[in-house]
Amino acid sequence: MNLFDSHAHYEDAMFDPDRRERLAALRSTDVRYVLNCCSDVSVFDTVIEICETHDFVYGSIGIHPHWVTETPDNYLDLIRKYAAHEKIKAIGEMGLDYYWKEPKDLQERIFREQLELAEELDMPVIIHDREAHEDCLKILSEYKPQGVLHRYGGPVDLMNNALAWGMYVSFNNDLTYPAWRQPHIDCLMACPWDQMLVETDCPYAPPFERADDRCESSDVRNVVNVIAELRGVSPEFVALTTYENAKRLYRIA
C-alpha cells in the first residue's frame, strides 16, 4: 500500500528532539511521500532543511493566519525566494482562522496577498479555514486557485463550490472524534474520489483513541481505513486514489 500524507508539520517544535529519527522511521512504513506544510517565516529554513534531508518529503512555504501579527513586511519577497526551491510544491498554509482572534483585516490582507502570489507563481495553495467558512470561501471564489481545503469540515455547499473550480479536499483523523466528526463525514461523503486527499496534520491530530498523543505520518493509515469503512470500499482503493491525487496536485512525477 502506498500512502501520501498530504499535510504534516515536522517543522513544529514538538519534533525538535527526534525529527530526523521519526522521519527516517517512515522508511519502514507504507508512507511514500509527505508534504511538510509551513506556518510562518521563522520555520522557512527548517522546512527547506527537512525537504533536503529526506528525499520523500516535499514542502510548502507560507503564512498561517495564526501568525499574521508576527509576519515581517518583506514576507512576500521571502516566500517568493523560498518557493523557488525545487522541492517546494505549494504556497501555504494560508487562510482565515476566527478561533484564535487575530485581527480579521490583517488575516484577510495576508491571505489575499498570498493568493495573488500563488497565482503569479502558478503554484497550488493550501487553505486553512477554521470557524471562518463563509468569509474564507467567499475570498477563494474571487481567485479560484488550484489547491486543497485542508482538514475541511464546513458547509458542504461551500465545499462543492470549491470543488467545481477544481479544488481538492483533505481529510484526517477528525473523522474519528465523536464531538466534531459529523461535519467532516458529511464533507467526505460528498467529495468526489478524484479530488480527495488524506493527511495527518501531525503532530496535532492523532486518532481519537490516542487523543493526548503526538501523531505522525504513519497515522494516515488510520485515516485511510476510516474512509474505506465509511464509504464501503477497500483501504487499498482509498490509499491508491489519494496517493495519485496528491502527486497530481503537487506535480510530483
PyMOL commands that set and color helices and strands:
alter all, ss='L'
color gray80, all
select helices_A, chain A and resi 13-15+19-28+41-53+65-70+75-83+104-121+133-143+156-164+173-176+181-190+193-195+208-210+217-231+235-249
alter helices_A, ss='H'
color red, helices_A
select strands_A, chain A and resi 3-8+31-36+57-61+88-97+125-130+147-149+168-171+196-198
alter strands_A, ss='S'
color yellow, strands_A
deselect
rebuild
show_as cartoon
